[in-house]
């Protein structure tokens, strides 16, 4: 396997090279590059490698700028010093991101993913779309709390205390960790854009659920899945067939 390392920190680049040699002894490191400019020149003058390990922050800019200036027809694993919360947002987008300092197990897992995706390499347009989404996730602020009405009073409910959102008789509710349902002045479509997609998934027209609210997943008819949610009496929460594949990927991030 021919590997290109794009990393502006010498020690980090050396660690990547050492880990690659340990995990894939037959690999060859084609080059170690530390800037956007040099990376663009390399891609324009060399055949595509089998893998690119790419830092996000480089000596002269953000590595995403490389994709705007040249074709990168190779699988990419990004490494990043961003915190784990940002990393979760990145991982929604199907490109692999590894938090620095790079752990051997994480890198090995990324290489296994690449093996499983051989022949399914995304096009430049798909890659750019995923990168654009990732950048939007990085700068985006997700809703931290909701104002809800309790009798004659108003109170705030932190988003992290919402197990799931659901729609019933044209009304949207959230179910909280205190086992109560509260009415919200949002549609589920609106809520999808307000909450962190790494934490919540829209399983069907009626439910937007948080990962840790799922107690059980049961195979159902027509290749669908039935969910058992924490503190829910609804026995008919079905992952829509067209959402099953994305749901599996969301769970397996």
Secondary structure, DSSP 8 states (H G I E B T S, - for coil): -EEEEE-S-HHHHHHHHHHHHHH-TT-EEEEEE-SHHHHHHHHHHS---SEEEEESEETTEETHHHHHHS---S-EEEEE-S-HHHHHHHHTTSSEEEESS--HHHHHHHHHHHHHTTT----HHHHHHHHHHHHHHHH-----EEEEEETTEEEEEEGGGEEEEEEETTEEEEEETTS-EEEESS-HHHHHHHS-TTTEEE-SSSEEEEGGGEEEEEE-GGG-EEEEETT---S-EEE-GGGHHHHHHHHT-
